[in-house]
Amino acid sequence: MVHKVIVETTINGDPVELLCEPRQSLLEVLRDELDLTGSKEGCLTGDCGACTVIVDGRAVCSCLMLGAEAAGKHITTVEGLANGATLHVLQQKFLEHASLQCGICTPGFLMSAKALLDHNPNPTEGEIRYALAGNLCRCTGYDKIVKAVVDAARHGVGASQHGKVPTESTAEVTRDILEREKR
């Protein structure tokens, strides 16, 4: 018989009470118990950053944190960025700058960038690259990602702002990006 622990935490602004096994990682709890599948399983060693979430204001690889350690913490996942159909500025800028391809690394980059901008709303390019150094991408290269974060910072994303702006649908934005790249 597997012993489970009760964990009371806050995820994406909502109080959550869950049961998890003491050995389960936060990543497993988010994906398997809460059906929050935005955080991706990449390496399970904290090397790729695909599973990055924000815990009490800090970017954390959820594969390295136990679910039971989430008790009493405030956790934000990539699902907590958008407000319904309204994308967070970072998500919008990633689309506008074509900063994603396969999408496996994108949630981790978004969360690392959000944690940075929440603490430093006007970072230098070097500070952005440093904050994103724990995230790996095999598709896009990093320049488009960095440019998206720079652009989001210019639009005032930070702890005092929610960083959410009205936007076109994701399909419309993606279509516009593809059209621009054809030219």
Secondary structure as GFF3:
##gff-version 3
##sequence-region A 1 183
A	DSSP	beta_strand	5	11	.	.	.	ID=ss1
A	DSSP	beta_strand	14	20	.	.	.	ID=ss2
A	DSSP	alpha_helix	26	28	.	.	.	ID=ss3
A	DSSP	pi_helix	29	33	.	.	.	ID=ss4
A	DSSP	beta_strand	52	55	.	.	.	ID=ss5
A	DSSP	beta_strand	58	61	.	.	.	ID=ss6
A	DSSP	three_ten_helix	67	70	.	.	.	ID=ss7
A	DSSP	beta_strand	74	76	.	.	.	ID=ss8
A	DSSP	three_ten_helix	78	80	.	.	.	ID=ss9
A	DSSP	alpha_helix	89	96	.	.	.	ID=ss10
A	DSSP	alpha_helix	106	119	.	.	.	ID=ss11
A	DSSP	alpha_helix	125	131	.	.	.	ID=ss12
A	DSSP	alpha_helix	143	154	.	.	.	ID=ss13
A	DSSP	alpha_helix	170	182	.	.	.	ID=ss14
###
